[in-house]
Amino acid sequence: MLHRRIRLQDVSDERWVLEGLLNFKPNRHTLGGTAYLLVASPGDQFEGNWLVDCPLWSDETQAVIDRHGGVENIFLTHRGAIGEVHHFQRRYGCRVVMHEQEAYLIKARLPATQVHTFREDTLLGGGLSAIWTPGHSPGSSCLLWDGHGGVLFSGRHLLSDAEGRPTAVRTAKTFHWTRQQASVERLCSYTYRYICPGAALGLLKGKRYITTG
């Protein structure tokens, strides 16, 4: 059962980003990655809460998720965000959504984990869309939510630069830089007002998201 949506001011220790959306502290198991909880309410198109990437598995994390009624789906933006997904799947019985090119990593290590895969850009329903953006990794993908004028969960595909602008970052672990650049160009055909990156939030200097306009 879903709880009522808790307002920003209701729980002071929660890390609210926008109404209906909060994030978690960086997760050491995903190299400092940031995960998000998309909280459903009766007025939303989607049903059930969504985790975007895996936060640290801890009592604090469970308390936040439980406070908002659990989680029904986990969207993983890339292989580096898998973390301790098995704990969340066992605790909440949630579905894991990941691009097919990297879902095998979960199935090989955790065969009991339920994984829903996709190949091309996919409508997930309820105003949520999966966008395949290969480059950072073979199965790197973004989740687009149509709330608030459009919110793009970019994983490590797009991060913030020192000025708070979205940028692709080439690292030693980048799978294919040219493909990543092409994927960035493809995102120009989508509409979104905010970008929620999956790491390096410190570069936002206290802001909760990257704005696109």
Backbone as CSV, one residue per row, in Angstrom:
resi,resn,N_x,N_y,N_z,CA_x,CA_y,CA_z,C_x,C_y,C_z
1,MET,0.846,-1.191,0.000,0.000,0.000,0.000,0.881,1.241,0.000
2,LEU,0.529,2.212,-0.842,1.297,3.440,-0.895,0.876,4.382,0.209
3,HIS,1.829,5.001,0.858,1.552,6.013,1.851,1.280,7.336,1.144
4,ARG,0.772,8.307,1.866,0.615,9.633,1.287,1.997,10.179,0.960
5,ARG,2.059,11.061,-0.002,3.330,11.690,-0.314,3.682,12.667,0.799
6,ILE,4.842,12.496,1.362,5.294,13.363,2.444,5.884,14.627,1.846
7,ARG,5.484,15.757,2.348,5.949,17.031,1.825,7.403,17.286,2.217
8,LEU,8.027,18.231,1.511,9.441,18.509,1.733,9.748,18.823,3.180
9,GLN,8.837,19.560,3.837,9.129,20.011,5.191,8.754,18.982,6.256
10,ASP,8.140,17.863,5.870,7.646,16.917,6.863,8.777,16.173,7.569
11,VAL,9.828,15.826,6.863,10.927,15.048,7.427,12.227,15.767,7.085
12,SER,12.818,16.401,8.051,13.940,17.295,7.782,15.201,16.562,7.347
13,ASP,15.332,15.270,7.695,16.565,14.570,7.358,16.528,13.931,5.975
14,GLU,15.425,14.070,5.253,15.343,13.495,3.923,15.873,14.481,2.885
15,ARG,16.473,13.938,1.854,17.175,14.740,0.850,16.263,14.955,-0.360
16,TRP,15.332,15.885,-0.232,14.373,16.139,-1.299,15.021,16.914,-2.432
17,VAL,14.674,16.515,-3.641,15.163,17.169,-4.852,14.064,18.037,-5.452
18,LEU,12.919,17.424,-5.691,11.707,18.074,-6.166,10.537,17.422,-5.447
19,GLU,9.367,17.988,-5.582,8.192,17.356,-4.992,8.044,15.946,-5.559
20,GLY,7.989,14.958,-4.667,7.862,13.577,-5.096,9.160,12.895,-5.475
21,LEU,10.290,13.553,-5.254,11.574,12.983,-5.648,12.641,13.319,-4.616
22,LEU,13.327,12.300,-4.124,14.441,12.535,-3.195,15.646,11.712,-3.630
23,ASN,16.790,12.069,-3.082,17.983,11.281,-3.372,18.624,10.789,-2.084
24,PHE,19.618,9.931,-2.243,20.307,9.322,-1.114,21.771,9.764,-1.105
25,LYS,22.409,9.546,0.009,23.830,9.863,0.122,24.636,9.002,-0.861
26,PRO,25.808,9.482,-1.271,26.645,8.695,-2.180,26.909,7.289,-1.634
27,ASN,26.918,6.330,-2.531,27.038,4.921,-2.173,28.452,4.417,-2.473
28,ARG,29.146,3.977,-1.452,30.525,3.509,-1.648,30.589,2.251,-2.511
29,HIS,29.490,1.487,-2.573,29.485,0.267,-3.377,29.289,0.555,-4.863
30,THR,28.954,1.786,-5.209,28.826,2.168,-6.617,29.759,3.340,-6.935
31,LEU,30.908,3.362,-6.252,31.938,4.385,-6.473,31.387,5.795,-6.285
32,GLY,30.624,5.965,-5.223,30.104,7.292,-4.906,28.884,7.694,-5.698
33,GLY,28.192,6.731,-6.280,27.007,7.035,-7.073,25.847,7.541,-6.226
34,THR,24.997,8.343,-6.844,23.804,8.873,-6.190,22.571,8.188,-6.757
35,ALA,21.729,7.666,-5.877,20.477,7.031,-6.268,19.309,7.934,-5.888
36,TYR,18.181,7.708,-6.541,16.991,8.526,-6.342,15.783,7.650,-6.043
37,LEU,14.832,8.211,-5.296,13.554,7.547,-5.041,12.451,8.424,-5.605
38,LEU,11.733,7.884,-6.570,10.595,8.554,-7.179,9.340,8.040,-6.485
39,VAL,8.673,8.930,-5.753,7.579,8.543,-4.868,6.240,8.763,-5.556
40,ALA,5.470,7.702,-5.703,4.162,7.793,-6.347,3.126,8.367,-5.393
41,SER,2.156,9.060,-5.960,1.017,9.555,-5.192,-0.233,9.345,-6.033
42,PRO,-1.432,9.452,-5.450,-2.661,9.180,-6.204,-2.804,9.997,-7.485
43,GLY,-2.192,11.168,-7.567,-2.331,11.998,-8.759,-1.362,11.665,-9.875
44,ASP,-0.420,10.760,-9.639,0.582,10.429,-10.648,0.063,9.404,-11.640
45,GLN,0.667,9.394,-12.823,0.313,8.388,-13.819,0.891,7.022,-13.462
46,PHE,2.096,7.014,-12.906,2.725,5.729,-12.594,2.266,5.229,-11.226
47,GLU,2.294,3.931,-11.062,1.896,3.306,-9.805,3.110,2.641,-9.176
48,GLY,3.273,2.852,-7.892,4.399,2.245,-7.194,5.650,3.090,-7.291
49,ASN,6.427,3.076,-6.233,7.650,3.877,-6.189,8.758,3.258,-7.043
50,TRP,9.624,4.123,-7.550,10.763,3.695,-8.357,12.062,4.136,-7.700
51,LEU,13.006,3.230,-7.604,14.389,3.589,-7.304,15.132,3.743,-8.626
52,VAL,15.934,4.777,-8.722,16.816,4.936,-9.872,18.236,4.722,-9.362
53,ASP,18.819,3.588,-9.729,20.111,3.117,-9.235,20.012,2.718,-7.762
54,CYS,21.040,2.075,-7.268,20.983,1.494,-5.926,21.665,2.383,-4.894
55,PRO,20.920,2.778,-3.874,21.566,3.453,-2.746,22.269,2.430,-1.864
56,LEU,22.974,2.918,-0.871,23.608,2.028,0.093,22.534,1.237,0.834
57,TRP,22.740,-0.059,0.971,21.814,-0.885,1.737,22.107,-0.670,3.216
58,SER,21.213,-0.001,3.917,21.428,0.337,5.319,20.083,0.510,6.003
59,ASP,20.103,0.546,7.324,18.871,0.785,8.077,18.276,2.143,7.717
60,GLU,19.129,3.124,7.527,18.649,4.466,7.180,17.940,4.467,5.829
61,THR,18.530,3.803,4.857,17.908,3.725,3.534,16.574,3.008,3.602
62,GLN,16.539,1.879,4.314,15.287,1.141,4.432,14.218,1.971,5.121
63,ALA,14.605,2.742,6.119,13.634,3.570,6.838,13.005,4.600,5.913
64,VAL,13.817,5.210,5.057,13.287,6.197,4.112,12.327,5.530,3.132
65,ILE,12.745,4.410,2.575,11.894,3.715,1.607,10.605,3.240,2.262
66,ASP,10.706,2.664,3.449,9.518,2.176,4.146,8.558,3.311,4.479
67,ARG,9.108,4.459,4.822,8.294,5.619,5.173,7.400,6.040,4.011
68,HIS,7.859,5.753,2.807,7.115,6.172,1.617,6.396,5.015,0.931
69,GLY,6.326,3.877,1.600,5.505,2.796,1.078,6.228,1.740,0.285
70,GLY,7.554,1.630,0.443,8.292,0.582,-0.249,8.709,0.988,-1.651
71,VAL,9.114,0.008,-2.440,9.535,0.266,-3.817,9.097,-0.910,-4.681
72,GLU,8.589,-0.613,-5.866,8.099,-1.657,-6.766,9.001,-1.887,-7.971
73,ASN,9.818,-0.897,-8.303,10.704,-1.021,-9.462,12.047,-0.365,-9.173
74,ILE,13.103,-0.947,-9.720,14.433,-0.337,-9.686,14.914,-0.204,-11.124
75,PHE,15.249,1.016,-11.519,15.821,1.250,-12.840,17.319,1.462,-12.671
76,LEU,18.112,0.645,-13.336,19.568,0.747,-13.246,20.104,1.403,-14.512
77,THR,20.793,2.532,-14.353,21.251,3.295,-15.506,22.489,2.711,-16.177
78,HIS,23.242,1.901,-15.456,24.440,1.295,-16.037,24.962,0.232,-15.075
79,ARG,25.919,-0.544,-15.536,26.406,-1.686,-14.767,27.061,-1.277,-13.455
80,GLY,27.639,-0.083,-13.408,28.277,0.371,-12.181,27.308,0.758,-11.088
81,ALA,26.016,0.789,-11.400,25.000,1.191,-10.422,24.275,0.003,-9.801
82,ILE,24.727,-1.217,-10.119,24.039,-2.409,-9.615,24.111,-2.497,-8.092
83,GLY,25.286,-2.224,-7.539,25.431,-2.207,-6.087,24.892,-3.466,-5.423
84,GLU,24.100,-3.266,-4.383,23.516,-4.371,-3.618,22.053,-4.565,-3.996
85,VAL,21.791,-4.591,-5.290,20.414,-4.651,-5.775,19.671,-5.870,-5.239
86,HIS,20.396,-6.956,-4.987,19.740,-8.176,-4.519,19.060,-7.973,-3.171
87,HIS,19.638,-7.134,-2.311,19.008,-6.875,-1.016,17.664,-6.175,-1.194
88,PHE,17.619,-5.220,-2.099,16.373,-4.491,-2.332,15.327,-5.401,-2.964
89,GLN,15.758,-6.237,-3.899,14.814,-7.130,-4.566,14.229,-8.138,-3.582
90,ARG,15.061,-8.664,-2.702,14.573,-9.630,-1.717,13.674,-8.972,-0.679
91,ARG,14.044,-7.785,-0.239,13.288,-7.097,0.813,11.936,-6.614,0.316
92,TYR,11.882,-6.086,-0.904,10.659,-5.449,-1.384,9.964,-6.210,-2.512
93,GLY,10.615,-7.250,-3.028,10.007,-8.005,-4.117,9.831,-7.180,-5.377
94,CYS,10.729,-6.233,-5.600,10.573,-5.288,-6.704,11.165,-5.833,-8.005
95,ARG,10.685,-5.268,-9.088,11.202,-5.598,-10.410,12.430,-4.744,-10.700
96,VAL,13.435,-5.344,-11.330,14.638,-4.619,-11.728,14.593,-4.412,-13.239
97,VAL,14.779,-3.170,-13.673,14.742,-2.824,-15.095,16.132,-2.369,-15.518
98,MET,16.656,-2.997,-16.588,18.017,-2.677,-17.039,18.158,-3.032,-18.512
99,HIS,19.015,-2.326,-19.219,19.228,-2.634,-20.629,19.784,-4.046,-20.782
100,GLU,19.364,-4.706,-21.857,19.707,-6.117,-22.035,21.212,-6.362,-22.151
101,GLN,21.982,-5.380,-22.601,23.416,-5.607,-22.769,24.165,-5.720,-21.448
102,GLU,23.519,-5.334,-20.356,24.198,-5.423,-19.064,23.416,-6.220,-18.027
103,ALA,22.189,-6.580,-18.347,21.371,-7.325,-17.394,21.984,-8.681,-17.052
104,TYR,22.781,-9.228,-17.964,23.400,-10.534,-17.706,24.294,-10.501,-16.472
105,LEU,24.825,-9.323,-16.152,25.692,-9.206,-14.980,24.932,-9.505,-13.697
106,ILE,23.667,-9.142,-13.675,22.828,-9.457,-12.514,22.438,-10.924,-12.544
107,LYS,22.025,-11.389,-13.702,21.551,-12.769,-13.810,22.661,-13.774,-13.503
108,ALA,23.890,-13.448,-13.876,25.008,-14.355,-13.626,25.344,-14.441,-12.144
109,ARG,25.319,-13.291,-11.476,25.682,-13.253,-10.058,24.516,-13.583,-9.151
110,LEU,23.322,-13.174,-9.577,22.136,-13.274,-8.720,20.984,-13.844,-9.531
111,PRO,21.020,-15.129,-9.847,20.033,-15.714,-10.757,18.595,-15.614,-10.275
112,ALA,18.375,-15.446,-8.981,17.010,-15.358,-8.469,16.406,-13.965,-8.635
113,THR,17.227,-12.985,-8.996,16.736,-11.614,-9.131,15.902,-11.472,-10.400
114,GLN,14.728,-10.875,-10.272,13.843,-10.659,-11.405,14.319,-9.435,-12.184
115,VAL,14.664,-9.632,-13.462,15.171,-8.534,-14.280,14.309,-8.394,-15.532
116,HIS,13.793,-7.191,-15.740,13.052,-6.857,-16.960,14.000,-6.084,-17.862
117,THR,14.230,-6.577,-19.073,15.193,-5.944,-19.969,14.493,-5.208,-21.110
118,PHE,15.226,-4.287,-21.709,14.744,-3.595,-22.902,15.911,-3.456,-23.867
119,ARG,15.599,-3.233,-25.139,16.636,-3.138,-26.167,16.749,-1.720,-26.709
120,GLU,15.657,-1.179,-27.225,15.621,0.181,-27.747,14.932,1.089,-26.739
121,ASP,14.784,2.365,-27.095,14.044,3.280,-26.234,12.661,2.698,-25.982
122,THR,12.224,2.738,-24.729,11.025,2.006,-24.331,10.148,2.843,-23.417
123,LEU,8.842,2.854,-23.696,7.878,3.467,-22.793,7.601,2.483,-21.669
124,LEU,7.838,2.905,-20.448,7.619,2.046,-19.287,6.240,2.249,-18.682
125,GLY,5.517,3.243,-19.177,4.182,3.535,-18.664,4.219,4.572,-17.561
126,GLY,3.093,5.236,-17.370,2.987,6.192,-16.283,3.869,7.414,-16.434
127,GLY,4.175,7.796,-17.682,5.015,8.964,-17.894,6.496,8.708,-17.729
128,LEU,6.911,7.445,-17.735,8.320,7.070,-17.598,8.804,6.398,-18.883
129,SER,10.000,6.779,-19.322,10.579,6.208,-20.538,12.038,5.849,-20.306
130,ALA,12.444,4.703,-20.830,13.848,4.290,-20.802,14.491,4.689,-22.122
131,ILE,15.638,5.366,-22.050,16.348,5.825,-23.244,17.736,5.192,-23.246
132,TRP,18.017,4.411,-24.262,19.328,3.760,-24.365,20.358,4.783,-24.834
133,THR,21.375,5.009,-24.012,22.415,6.002,-24.313,23.797,5.362,-24.170
134,PRO,24.157,4.445,-25.056,25.439,3.745,-24.923,26.620,4.696,-25.054
135,GLY,27.695,4.319,-24.419,28.914,5.117,-24.489,29.694,5.010,-23.199
136,HIS,29.108,5.500,-22.115,29.768,5.320,-20.818,29.973,3.836,-20.560
137,SER,28.960,3.055,-20.879,29.034,1.598,-20.846,28.136,1.095,-21.968
138,PRO,28.217,-0.192,-22.337,27.409,-0.679,-23.459,25.907,-0.502,-23.256
139,GLY,25.444,-0.692,-22.034,24.017,-0.602,-21.764,23.602,0.649,-21.023
140,SER,24.463,1.646,-20.991,24.132,2.893,-20.296,22.798,3.437,-20.795
141,SER,21.928,3.818,-19.865,20.583,4.277,-20.206,20.146,5.382,-19.258
142,CYS,19.236,6.201,-19.732,18.646,7.255,-18.914,17.171,6.944,-18.693
143,LEU,16.644,7.432,-17.596,15.214,7.333,-17.321,14.631,8.732,-17.409
144,LEU,13.589,8.887,-18.211,12.932,10.181,-18.374,11.554,10.127,-17.728
145,TRP,11.315,11.043,-16.810,10.021,11.185,-16.125,9.392,12.480,-16.616
146,ASP,8.113,12.443,-16.960,7.486,13.643,-17.509,6.984,14.613,-16.447
147,GLY,7.224,14.334,-15.169,6.837,15.255,-14.109,7.695,16.510,-14.099
148,HIS,7.145,17.600,-13.575,7.884,18.864,-13.404,8.444,19.411,-14.716
149,GLY,7.776,19.135,-15.807,8.277,19.607,-17.093,9.345,18.731,-17.695
150,GLY,9.575,17.583,-17.085,10.563,16.628,-17.579,11.788,16.550,-16.689
151,VAL,12.053,15.357,-16.168,13.226,15.108,-15.327,13.998,13.948,-15.944
152,LEU,15.262,14.178,-16.270,16.108,13.146,-16.859,17.075,12.625,-15.807
153,PHE,16.979,11.336,-15.511,17.935,10.673,-14.625,19.046,10.131,-15.524
154,SER,20.208,10.748,-15.452,21.235,10.511,-16.469,22.317,9.523,-16.067
155,GLY,22.255,8.973,-14.855,23.320,8.073,-14.435,24.670,8.761,-14.549
156,ARG,25.642,8.075,-15.137,26.959,8.696,-15.379,27.132,9.114,-16.838
157,HIS,26.050,9.052,-17.590,26.099,9.479,-18.990,26.313,10.984,-19.086
158,LEU,25.607,11.737,-18.257,25.782,13.185,-18.165,26.001,13.553,-16.706
159,LEU,27.037,14.305,-16.437,27.319,14.797,-15.095,27.375,16.322,-15.147
160,SER,27.658,16.930,-14.019,27.789,18.384,-13.973,29.251,18.782,-14.142
161,ASP,29.476,19.897,-14.848,30.818,20.456,-14.841,30.937,21.443,-13.681
162,ALA,32.041,22.132,-13.574,32.276,23.027,-12.437,31.330,24.218,-12.416
163,GLU,30.677,24.485,-13.548,29.733,25.601,-13.628,28.283,25.141,-13.517
164,GLY,28.081,23.863,-13.215,26.725,23.352,-13.074,26.032,23.057,-14.387
165,ARG,26.802,22.904,-15.462,26.232,22.595,-16.767,26.399,21.104,-17.072
166,PRO,25.444,20.513,-17.801,25.552,19.088,-18.118,26.690,18.819,-19.088
167,THR,27.434,17.772,-18.826,28.555,17.437,-19.701,28.819,15.939,-19.667
168,ALA,29.277,15.408,-20.773,29.752,14.025,-20.805,31.206,14.014,-20.346
169,VAL,31.559,13.007,-19.583,32.908,12.929,-19.020,33.590,11.656,-19.521
170,ARG,34.756,11.825,-20.102,35.523,10.669,-20.575,36.493,10.236,-19.486
171,THR,36.433,8.974,-19.109,37.320,8.423,-18.091,38.014,7.179,-18.643
172,ALA,38.888,6.616,-17.834,39.589,5.394,-18.242,38.624,4.227,-18.415
173,LYS,37.453,4.318,-17.790,36.476,3.234,-17.858,35.409,3.461,-18.926
174,THR,35.482,4.571,-19.649,34.497,4.838,-20.696,34.556,3.744,-21.756
175,PHE,33.413,3.181,-22.081,33.346,2.079,-23.042,33.638,2.559,-24.461
176,HIS,32.942,3.629,-24.905,33.103,4.095,-26.281,32.763,5.583,-26.323
177,TRP,33.794,6.419,-26.391,33.607,7.864,-26.284,32.790,8.436,-27.449
178,THR,33.048,7.982,-28.664,32.309,8.498,-29.817,30.825,8.175,-29.706
179,ARG,30.514,6.978,-29.266,29.106,6.606,-29.090,28.470,7.406,-27.959
180,GLN,29.230,7.691,-26.929,28.679,8.495,-25.846,28.339,9.898,-26.346
181,GLN,29.205,10.483,-27.139,28.929,11.804,-27.693,27.687,11.782,-28.580
182,ALA,27.537,10.728,-29.362,26.350,10.597,-30.211,25.089,10.450,-29.365
183,SER,25.203,9.734,-28.256,24.056,9.569,-27.358,23.656,10.893,-26.725
184,VAL,24.636,11.725,-26.416,24.337,13.057,-25.877,23.536,13.860,-26.894
185,GLU,23.923,13.787,-28.153,23.200,14.508,-29.202,21.765,14.010,-29.323
186,ARG,21.563,12.719,-29.180,20.212,12.156,-29.283,19.286,12.718,-28.213
187,LEU,19.826,13.009,-27.052,18.992,13.508,-25.960,18.413,14.882,-26.262
188,CYS,18.965,15.571,-27.245,18.443,16.890,-27.617,17.034,16.798,-28.199
189,SER,16.634,15.618,-28.639,15.298,15.458,-29.218,14.226,15.221,-28.161
190,TYR,14.625,15.128,-26.906,13.679,14.925,-25.804,13.500,16.229,-25.035
191,THR,12.369,16.320,-24.341,12.064,17.520,-23.564,12.200,17.228,-22.079
192,TYR,13.026,18.000,-21.403,13.162,17.873,-19.953,13.718,19.182,-19.406
193,ARG,13.302,19.483,-18.198,13.693,20.735,-17.552,14.843,20.542,-16.575
194,TYR,14.904,19.350,-15.999,15.911,19.064,-14.976,16.689,17.807,-15.348
195,ILE,17.958,17.783,-14.960,18.780,16.582,-15.077,19.245,16.202,-13.679
196,CYS,19.018,14.954,-13.308,19.482,14.422,-12.024,20.615,13.437,-12.310
197,PRO,21.858,13.868,-12.170,22.991,12.992,-12.484,23.201,11.925,-11.421
198,GLY,23.874,10.853,-11.823,24.089,9.739,-10.919,25.378,9.785,-10.140
199,ALA,26.063,10.914,-10.162,27.317,11.060,-9.417,27.756,12.521,-9.465
200,ALA,28.785,12.826,-8.677,29.439,14.145,-8.689,28.492,15.291,-8.375
201,LEU,27.561,15.082,-7.445,26.641,16.163,-7.086,27.342,17.314,-6.372
202,GLY,28.539,17.056,-5.844,29.280,18.122,-5.185,29.584,19.283,-6.118
203,LEU,29.679,19.006,-7.420,29.951,20.063,-8.387,28.766,21.005,-8.559
204,LEU,27.601,20.593,-8.075,26.419,21.454,-8.172,26.402,22.523,-7.090
205,LYS,27.337,22.428,-6.146,27.516,23.459,-5.113,26.223,23.762,-4.354
206,GLY,25.595,22.701,-3.871,24.404,22.854,-3.053,23.100,22.750,-3.809
207,LYS,23.134,22.833,-5.124,21.910,22.668,-5.900,21.526,21.192,-5.932
208,ARG,20.274,20.926,-6.240,19.787,19.549,-6.210,19.753,18.899,-7.581
209,TYR,19.942,19.673,-8.629,19.798,19.164,-9.990,20.478,20.127,-10.952
210,ILE,20.603,19.703,-12.200,21.078,20.558,-13.279,19.852,21.080,-14.017
211,THR,19.810,22.358,-14.294,18.715,22.911,-15.090,19.153,23.028,-16.541
212,THR,18.190,22.917,-17.445,18.510,22.922,-18.874,18.165,24.232,-19.553
213,GLY,17.629,25.176,-18.824,17.260,26.437,-19.460,17.316,27.591,-18.489
